[in-house]
Amino acid sequence: MNESEVQAFLDRSMTAIVATVGAKGGAHSVPVWYRFEAGSFRIWTDESRQWVKNARRNPQVSITVAEHEAPFAAVIARGKAEVEVDPPGMKDDIRAIVERYIPESDADAYIAQWAALRTIVRIEALQVRAWGKGY
């Protein structure tokens, strides 16, 4: 996939899997909602989650977005995570993430349910591999 094809693929409302390295060196993977813009993924979460703690300790992470049906296209990115609590523009980031997955008319109620989540993890995609057809 070229750069515009990668962006179009990542604009779809699929979940991503973020992989971090745990305190004892093991892999820790979690599904997340995200948005991808200007070469970085943004994820709305809680700073107490284990994967976020792992990313603070070791910001080198991997993120995968893949189709589960033919042609099994995928994007795998390696990058550096930055954890920010109450960052500027957080409300805009939250809305942009949520509206990728649920109808705009339901976004306010959904966001209100998770008002305690005040963390945005930004993963700068430093290395991206992508393919339009899987194995």
KETI-899338 format. One record per residue: residue number from 0; residue in one letter; x negated, y, z of N, C-alpha, C in turn. Coordinates in pm, 1 decimal. Atoms other than C-alpha are relative to their C-alpha. Example, Ala and Ser with C-alpha at 12.3 -4.5 7.8 and 13.67 -1.06 7.14 Angstrom:
<rs>
+------+------+----------+----------+----------+----------+----------+----------+----------+----------+----------+
! resi ! resn !      npx !      npy !      npz !     capx !     capy !     capz !      cpx !      cpy !      cpz !
+------+------+----------+----------+----------+----------+----------+----------+----------+----------+----------+
!    0 !    a !    -89.0 !   -119.0 !      0.0 !  -1230.0 !   -450.0 !    780.0 !    -90.0 !    120.0 !      0.0 !
!    1 !    s !     82.0 !   -119.0 !     -6.0 !  -1367.0 !   -106.0 !    714.0 !     77.0 !    109.0 !     73.0 !
+------+------+----------+----------+----------+----------+----------+----------+----------+----------+----------+
</rs>
This chain:
<rs>
+------+------+----------+----------+----------+----------+----------+----------+----------+----------+----------+
! resi ! resn !      npx !      npy !      npz !     capx !     capy !     capz !      cpx !      cpy !      cpz !
+------+------+----------+----------+----------+----------+----------+----------+----------+----------+----------+
!    0 !    m !    -84.7 !   -119.0 !      0.0 !      0.0 !      0.0 !      0.0 !    -88.3 !    124.1 !      0.0 !
!    1 !    n !     70.0 !   -127.4 !     -5.3 !   -115.7 !    350.2 !    -69.6 !     55.8 !     83.0 !    117.4 !
!    2 !    e !    -37.9 !    -81.8 !   -116.2 !    -76.7 !    632.8 !    185.6 !    149.1 !     34.2 !      3.3 !
!    3 !    s !   -142.5 !    -34.6 !      1.3 !    272.0 !    737.5 !     74.2 !     87.3 !   -123.3 !     22.5 !
!    4 !    e !    -73.7 !    123.9 !    -24.8 !    390.1 !    374.5 !     72.6 !     -6.4 !    -40.1 !    147.4 !
!    5 !    v !     13.3 !     26.6 !   -144.1 !    254.3 !    328.8 !    426.1 !     95.4 !     89.3 !     77.1 !
!    6 !    q !    -89.4 !    -92.7 !    -70.4 !    442.1 !    639.7 !    540.1 !    146.2 !    -42.9 !    -18.2 !
!    7 !    a !   -138.4 !     42.9 !     25.2 !    765.2 !    519.8 !    374.2 !     32.8 !   -126.7 !     78.4 !
!    8 !    f !    -20.4 !    123.2 !    -76.4 !    725.5 !    177.2 !    535.3 !     17.9 !     32.1 !    148.4 !
!    9 !    l !     -6.3 !    -33.9 !   -141.8 !    663.9 !    327.9 !    880.3 !    116.9 !     91.0 !     34.5 !
!   10 !    d !   -120.3 !    -81.2 !    -22.9 !    962.3 !    562.2 !    836.6 !    123.1 !    -86.5 !     24.6 !
!   11 !    r !   -111.7 !     90.6 !    -25.2 !   1189.6 !    258.0 !    855.5 !     12.8 !    -23.5 !    150.8 !
!   12 !    s !    -23.3 !     13.3 !   -144.7 !   1344.1 !    187.6 !   1197.0 !    -28.2 !   -141.3 !     51.7 !
!   13 !    m !     44.0 !    129.1 !    -53.4 !   1149.9 !   -126.8 !   1283.3 !    -72.0 !     24.2 !    132.3 !
!   14 !    t !     79.1 !    -13.4 !   -122.0 !    995.6 !   -190.1 !   1621.4 !   -146.6 !    -27.1 !    -33.5 !
!   15 !    a !    143.3 !     23.4 !     12.6 !    620.9 !   -185.9 !   1659.0 !    -44.9 !    -83.6 !    119.2 !
!   16 !    i !     61.5 !     72.4 !   -109.9 !    403.5 !   -409.8 !   1872.7 !   -131.6 !     70.5 !     30.8 !
!   17 !    v !    123.5 !    -64.3 !    -45.1 !    136.2 !   -227.6 !   2072.5 !    -79.1 !   -102.5 !     79.6 !
!   18 !    a !     88.4 !     90.9 !    -72.2 !   -158.4 !   -435.2 !   2191.8 !   -107.2 !     80.7 !     72.0 !
!   19 !    t !    102.0 !    -63.0 !    -82.4 !   -380.9 !   -318.5 !   2475.4 !    -84.1 !   -109.5 !     63.6 !
!   20 !    v !     86.2 !     94.1 !    -71.3 !   -657.5 !   -481.5 !   2676.9 !     26.3 !     15.1 !    149.1 !
!   21 !    g !    -28.6 !     -1.2 !   -142.6 !   -565.0 !   -576.2 !   3033.3 !   -126.0 !     14.1 !     84.3 !
!   22 !    a !    110.7 !    -22.3 !    -93.0 !   -783.5 !   -519.4 !   3339.5 !    -99.1 !   -116.5 !      2.0 !
!   23 !    k !     87.3 !    117.6 !     -2.0 !   -921.9 !   -874.4 !   3318.8 !    -46.0 !    -39.6 !   -140.3 !
!   24 !    g !     48.0 !     23.0 !    135.7 !   -988.6 !   -851.6 !   2943.6 !     96.0 !    -71.0 !    -92.9 !
!   25 !    g !    -97.2 !     68.7 !     84.8 !   -679.8 !  -1031.9 !   2816.5 !     84.3 !     96.8 !    -80.5 !
!   26 !    a !    -87.9 !    -81.5 !     83.9 !   -452.0 !   -904.3 !   2543.4 !    136.0 !     17.2 !     67.3 !
!   27 !    h !   -132.3 !    -30.5 !    -53.4 !   -125.6 !   -739.7 !   2647.1 !     77.0 !     67.8 !   -113.1 !
!   28 !    s !    -75.5 !    -52.6 !    113.2 !    136.0 !   -679.9 !   2374.6 !    144.0 !     26.7 !     39.4 !
!   29 !    v !   -138.5 !    -36.6 !    -30.6 !    472.9 !   -504.5 !   2394.7 !     67.1 !     60.2 !   -123.5 !
!   30 !    p !    -74.2 !    -66.2 !    108.2 !    745.0 !   -404.4 !   2147.1 !     39.5 !    141.0 !     44.3 !
!   31 !    v !    -33.9 !   -139.5 !    -30.4 !    815.3 !    -30.8 !   2128.5 !     71.9 !     64.6 !   -117.1 !
!   32 !    w !    -50.1 !    -91.9 !    101.3 !   1015.9 !    229.2 !   1942.1 !   -109.4 !    103.8 !    -21.6 !
!   33 !    y !    105.0 !    -96.4 !     32.2 !    793.7 !    483.3 !   1768.4 !     47.8 !     93.9 !   -109.3 !
!   34 !    r !     -7.2 !    -75.7 !    124.9 !    764.4 !    751.4 !   1508.7 !   -142.6 !     20.9 !    -45.4 !
!   35 !    f !    133.3 !    -18.0 !     56.9 !    469.3 !    799.0 !   1277.3 !     -0.2 !    128.5 !    -79.3 !
!   36 !    e !      8.8 !   -128.7 !     68.6 !    367.3 !   1143.9 !   1161.8 !   -143.6 !     49.9 !      5.2 !
!   37 !    a !    132.8 !    -61.5 !      9.0 !     44.3 !   1306.0 !   1046.6 !   -109.7 !    -92.2 !     53.6 !
!   38 !    g !    105.2 !     93.6 !    -36.6 !   -160.2 !    992.1 !   1103.5 !      2.1 !    -51.1 !    142.7 !
!   39 !    s !     -6.1 !     53.3 !   -136.2 !    -43.2 !    914.5 !   1454.9 !    139.6 !    -49.9 !     34.3 !
!   40 !    f !   -123.5 !     55.2 !    -53.7 !    220.9 !    708.0 !   1627.1 !     30.8 !     72.7 !    129.7 !
!   41 !    r !    -43.3 !    -56.2 !   -127.3 !    423.1 !    859.6 !   1910.5 !    102.5 !    -95.0 !     59.4 !
!   42 !    i !    -85.1 !     95.0 !    -70.6 !    593.8 !    642.4 !   2169.7 !     46.5 !     65.1 !    129.4 !
!   43 !    w !    -59.1 !    -54.1 !   -123.4 !    828.5 !    755.8 !   2447.7 !      9.2 !   -113.7 !     99.8 !
!   44 !    t !      8.6 !    109.3 !    -95.3 !    774.5 !    552.6 !   2762.1 !    -13.0 !     53.3 !    142.5 !
!   45 !    d !     22.0 !    -35.3 !   -140.0 !    702.8 !    553.2 !   3134.6 !   -146.2 !    -28.1 !     34.4 !
!   46 !    e !    141.7 !     15.8 !    -29.5 !    352.3 !    600.9 !   3269.0 !    -29.7 !   -118.2 !     92.1 !
!   47 !    s !     22.8 !    112.5 !    -91.3 !    401.8 !    315.0 !   3518.3 !     -3.4 !   -134.8 !    -71.1 !
!   48 !    r !     -0.2 !    126.9 !     72.8 !    431.1 !     48.8 !   3246.5 !   -143.4 !    -51.1 !    -16.8 !
!   49 !    q !    134.0 !     60.5 !      2.5 !    139.8 !   -193.7 !   3233.4 !    -78.6 !     35.9 !   -125.6 !
!   50 !    w !     74.0 !    -30.0 !    122.4 !     52.8 !   -128.7 !   2870.7 !    -52.4 !    142.8 !      0.4 !
!   51 !    v !     44.2 !   -139.3 !     -9.2 !     29.5 !    244.9 !   2944.0 !   -120.8 !      9.6 !     94.2 !
!   52 !    k !    114.9 !      4.1 !    -91.8 !   -200.3 !    179.5 !   3241.8 !   -122.8 !    -56.0 !    -73.0 !
!   53 !    n !    110.7 !     57.0 !     77.5 !   -412.5 !    -39.3 !   3014.0 !    -58.1 !    102.2 !    -97.4 !
!   54 !    a !     45.3 !    -99.3 !     98.8 !   -427.4 !    235.5 !   2749.1 !    -76.4 !    114.5 !     66.8 !
!   55 !    r !     76.0 !   -103.8 !    -71.9 !   -542.4 !    488.3 !   3009.0 !   -140.3 !    -48.7 !     32.7 !
!   56 !    r !    129.1 !     56.1 !    -38.2 !   -820.0 !    257.9 !   3121.3 !    -88.7 !    -23.2 !   -122.6 !
!   57 !    n !     73.4 !     27.0 !    123.6 !   -920.0 !    156.7 !   2767.3 !     89.0 !     46.1 !   -115.0 !
!   58 !    p !    -90.1 !    -56.9 !    101.2 !   -766.1 !    377.4 !   2496.3 !     -6.2 !    -66.8 !   -137.9 !
!   59 !    q !      6.5 !     70.3 !    127.9 !   -865.6 !    142.1 !   2212.5 !    116.6 !    -97.9 !     -8.1 !
!   60 !    v !   -121.0 !     81.1 !     11.8 !   -535.2 !    -12.0 !   2099.9 !     22.7 !    -38.8 !   -145.2 !
!   61 !    s !    -44.4 !     40.8 !    132.5 !   -376.7 !   -184.1 !   1804.1 !    151.7 !      9.7 !     -2.2 !
!   62 !    i !   -145.2 !     -7.8 !     14.3 !    -25.3 !   -131.5 !   1673.1 !     37.2 !    -64.3 !   -132.8 !
!   63 !    t !    -43.7 !     74.5 !    117.9 !    158.5 !   -355.7 !   1425.9 !    147.6 !     23.3 !    -24.5 !
!   64 !    v !   -139.3 !     -8.4 !     43.0 !    480.2 !   -298.0 !   1233.4 !     11.1 !    -96.7 !   -117.6 !
!   65 !    a !     -9.1 !    102.6 !    103.6 !    594.5 !   -592.7 !   1022.3 !    144.5 !    -37.3 !    -28.5 !
!   66 !    e !   -130.3 !     52.2 !     39.2 !    893.8 !   -714.4 !    828.6 !     12.3 !   -144.3 !     47.5 !
!   67 !    h !    -25.1 !    137.4 !    -42.6 !   1054.3 !  -1036.9 !    945.5 !     68.4 !    -80.7 !   -109.5 !
!   68 !    e !    -58.0 !     66.3 !    116.9 !   1192.4 !  -1122.5 !    602.9 !    -88.3 !     29.5 !   -120.6 !
!   69 !    a !     78.9 !    -20.6 !    121.2 !   1038.6 !  -1152.8 !    258.4 !     20.7 !    140.8 !    -52.6 !
!   70 !    p !    131.4 !     53.1 !     34.4 !    823.6 !   -998.0 !    126.6 !   -102.2 !      3.5 !    114.3 !
!   71 !    f !     87.2 !      4.2 !   -117.3 !    676.4 !   -975.0 !    482.8 !   -111.0 !    104.7 !     -3.3 !
!   72 !    a !     94.3 !   -111.9 !      0.4 !    507.4 !   -638.3 !    436.9 !    -35.1 !     36.8 !    144.3 !
!   73 !    a !     42.5 !    -36.3 !   -135.0 !    312.8 !   -504.9 !    733.7 !   -102.5 !    112.2 !     -3.3 !
!   74 !    v !    103.8 !    -99.5 !    -24.4 !     98.5 !   -223.8 !    866.9 !    -61.0 !    -32.0 !    135.0 !
!   75 !    i !     73.2 !     19.0 !   -124.8 !   -166.7 !   -283.0 !   1130.5 !    -96.6 !    116.6 !     12.7 !
!   76 !    a !     88.9 !   -114.1 !    -22.7 !   -343.7 !     17.5 !   1276.5 !    -78.0 !    -20.0 !    129.3 !
!   77 !    r !     81.3 !     -5.6 !   -120.8 !   -626.0 !     43.3 !   1523.5 !    -23.5 !    146.5 !     28.3 !
!   78 !    g !     18.5 !   -140.3 !    -31.5 !   -667.2 !    363.4 !   1710.0 !    -25.7 !     25.4 !    145.9 !
!   79 !    k !     27.4 !    -47.1 !   -135.4 !   -713.2 !    561.6 !   2023.1 !    128.7 !     57.2 !     57.4 !
!   80 !    a !   -121.5 !    -45.3 !    -66.1 !   -425.8 !    615.2 !   2265.6 !    -30.4 !    116.6 !     93.4 !
!   81 !    e !      5.5 !   -112.3 !    -93.4 !   -369.1 !    937.6 !   2453.7 !    133.4 !      2.8 !     73.3 !
!   82 !    v !   -120.1 !      2.6 !    -83.1 !   -121.1 !    929.7 !   2742.1 !     23.6 !    140.0 !     54.4 !
!   83 !    e !    -33.7 !   -134.3 !    -46.1 !     56.1 !   1257.6 !   2818.5 !    133.1 !     -2.2 !     74.2 !
!   84 !    v !   -122.5 !    -12.9 !    -78.8 !    310.6 !   1321.3 !   3093.6 !     48.7 !    144.0 !    -14.3 !
!   85 !    d !    -61.7 !   -131.2 !     22.1 !    548.0 !   1612.2 !   3021.9 !    -79.4 !     87.3 !    -97.0 !
!   86 !    p !     76.4 !    -82.7 !     93.6 !    352.8 !   1728.4 !   2714.7 !     88.3 !    104.9 !    -66.7 !
!   87 !    p !    -78.1 !    -96.7 !     78.0 !    459.5 !   2035.9 !   2517.8 !     66.1 !    -70.7 !   -117.7 !
!   88 !    g !    -72.4 !     59.9 !    112.0 !    721.6 !   1941.5 !   2260.0 !     56.2 !   -138.0 !     29.2 !
!   89 !    m !    -45.4 !    134.3 !    -34.6 !    819.2 !   1626.3 !   2449.8 !    144.7 !    -24.3 !    -40.3 !
!   90 !    k !   -141.2 !     19.3 !     32.6 !   1193.6 !   1679.4 !   2401.6 !     19.4 !    -22.8 !   -149.9 !
!   91 !    d !     -9.3 !     19.0 !    145.2 !   1146.6 !   1710.2 !   2025.3 !    -50.2 !   -139.0 !    -39.8 !
!   92 !    d !     52.6 !    133.9 !     27.8 !    931.9 !   1393.8 !   2019.6 !    101.5 !   -107.0 !     37.9 !
!   93 !    i !    -97.5 !     98.6 !    -47.0 !   1189.6 !   1202.2 !   2222.8 !    116.3 !     -9.9 !    -98.1 !
!   94 !    r !   -115.2 !      0.4 !     91.5 !   1476.9 !   1304.5 !   1997.3 !    -39.4 !    -62.1 !   -134.5 !
!   95 !    a !     43.3 !     54.0 !    129.8 !   1279.0 !   1223.6 !   1681.4 !    -17.7 !   -151.6 !      5.9 !
!   96 !    i !     15.9 !    145.0 !    -15.4 !   1197.5 !    876.1 !   1814.1 !    137.3 !    -66.7 !      9.9 !
!   97 !    v !   -130.3 !     61.5 !    -25.6 !   1548.1 !    796.3 !   1940.8 !     87.7 !      0.3 !   -124.6 !
!   98 !    e !    -87.1 !     -9.1 !    117.4 !   1724.3 !    915.4 !   1625.7 !    -44.4 !    -89.3 !   -115.0 !
!   99 !    r !     41.3 !     99.4 !     99.7 !   1522.0 !    667.9 !   1420.9 !     71.8 !   -133.1 !     21.4 !
!  100 !    y !    -53.8 !    130.6 !    -36.5 !   1695.4 !    382.0 !   1601.9 !    149.7 !     -2.4 !     30.5 !
!  101 !    i !   -143.4 !     -3.8 !    -30.8 !   2043.2 !    494.9 !   1703.9 !     62.9 !    120.3 !    -69.3 !
!  102 !    p !    -64.2 !   -113.2 !     67.7 !   2301.9 !    727.7 !   1547.8 !    -22.3 !    130.9 !     76.4 !
!  103 !    e !     21.5 !   -132.7 !    -58.7 !   2240.3 !   1098.1 !   1606.8 !    108.4 !     35.4 !    101.1 !
!  104 !    s !   -111.3 !    -32.4 !    -89.5 !   2583.9 !   1125.2 !   1770.1 !    -13.2 !    -66.9 !    137.2 !
!  105 !    d !     19.7 !     71.1 !   -126.6 !   2473.6 !    880.8 !   2042.2 !   -130.8 !     36.9 !     70.1 !
!  106 !    a !    133.7 !    -28.1 !    -51.2 !   2127.0 !   1027.9 !   2100.3 !      0.5 !     67.4 !    136.9 !
!  107 !    d !     -0.4 !    -71.2 !   -128.7 !   2211.0 !   1267.5 !   2385.9 !     31.2 !    -93.3 !    115.6 !
!  108 !    a !    -37.8 !     93.0 !   -107.0 !   2379.5 !    996.9 !   2592.6 !   -112.1 !   -100.2 !     25.7 !
!  109 !    y !    109.9 !     95.7 !    -16.2 !   2096.0 !    753.2 !   2528.6 !   -117.1 !     64.3 !     73.6 !
!  110 !    i !    112.1 !    -70.2 !    -62.8 !   1828.2 !   1005.7 !   2621.5 !     29.7 !     27.9 !    147.0 !
!  111 !    a !    -38.6 !    -28.3 !   -138.3 !   2019.4 !   1100.2 !   2938.2 !    -15.2 !   -123.2 !     89.1 !
!  112 !    q !     15.5 !    123.9 !    -76.5 !   2014.2 !    733.8 !   3049.9 !   -143.8 !    -23.0 !     43.9 !
!  113 !    w !    142.4 !     24.1 !    -23.1 !   1635.6 !    739.4 !   3041.4 !    -72.9 !    129.5 !     37.6 !
!  114 !    a !     56.9 !   -131.6 !    -33.6 !   1573.5 !   1089.1 !   3182.6 !   -128.3 !     -9.6 !     81.6 !
!  115 !    a !    121.2 !     15.5 !    -81.5 !   1303.2 !    953.9 !   3417.6 !   -124.3 !    -26.9 !    -85.2 !
!  116 !    l !    114.4 !     25.4 !     88.2 !   1084.0 !    863.8 !   3118.3 !    -53.9 !    133.4 !    -49.6 !
!  117 !    r !     56.4 !   -131.7 !     31.7 !    853.5 !   1162.7 !   3078.5 !   -138.5 !    -10.9 !    -63.2 !
!  118 !    t !    133.3 !     24.3 !     54.4 !    554.7 !   1013.4 !   2900.0 !      6.9 !    -23.9 !   -150.3 !
!  119 !    i !     18.4 !     25.7 !    142.5 !    452.6 !   1027.3 !   2536.2 !   -140.4 !    -56.5 !    -16.5 !
!  120 !    v !    130.0 !     55.8 !     35.6 !    173.9 !    799.7 !   2418.6 !    -19.6 !     26.5 !   -147.9 !
!  121 !    r !     34.1 !    -28.5 !    139.6 !     10.8 !    920.0 !   2100.7 !   -116.5 !    -89.6 !    -37.8 !
!  122 !    i !    106.2 !     87.3 !     49.6 !   -194.0 !    668.9 !   1906.7 !    -45.1 !     52.3 !   -134.6 !
!  123 !    e !     58.1 !    -47.3 !    125.4 !   -417.2 !    821.6 !   1645.3 !    -46.5 !   -120.8 !    -78.9 !
!  124 !    a !     34.0 !    114.9 !     84.7 !   -443.7 !    568.8 !   1363.4 !   -134.3 !     25.9 !    -67.3 !
!  125 !    l !    134.5 !    -21.1 !     52.7 !   -817.2 !    554.7 !   1294.9 !    -33.1 !    -97.1 !   -113.4 !
!  126 !    q !     21.8 !    100.6 !    103.5 !   -810.3 !    240.3 !   1081.6 !    135.5 !    -63.6 !    -30.8 !
!  127 !    v !   -131.0 !     53.4 !     38.7 !   -504.3 !    124.5 !    886.3 !    -18.0 !   -105.8 !   -109.4 !
!  128 !    r !     -7.5 !    104.6 !    102.3 !   -453.4 !   -199.4 !    697.3 !    145.6 !    -22.1 !    -29.8 !
!  129 !    a !   -139.4 !     17.0 !     37.0 !   -133.4 !   -250.2 !    504.5 !     11.1 !    -85.4 !   -124.5 !
!  130 !    w !    -27.4 !     76.4 !    118.5 !     13.2 !   -487.7 !    254.9 !    150.0 !     -6.3 !    -25.0 !
!  131 !    g !   -140.0 !      0.5 !     38.5 !    338.8 !   -501.9 !     65.3 !     58.9 !   -139.0 !    -16.0 !
!  132 !    k !    -47.3 !    136.3 !     14.0 !    358.7 !   -878.8 !     40.0 !    -83.6 !    -87.4 !     93.5 !
!  133 !    g !     69.8 !     85.3 !    -96.4 !    274.4 !  -1128.0 !    314.3 !    -33.4 !   -137.0 !    -55.0 !
!  134 !    y !     49.3 !    133.0 !     35.7 !    161.3 !  -1487.7 !    312.7 !    108.0 !    -92.2 !    -47.5 !
+------+------+----------+----------+----------+----------+----------+----------+----------+----------+----------+
</rs>
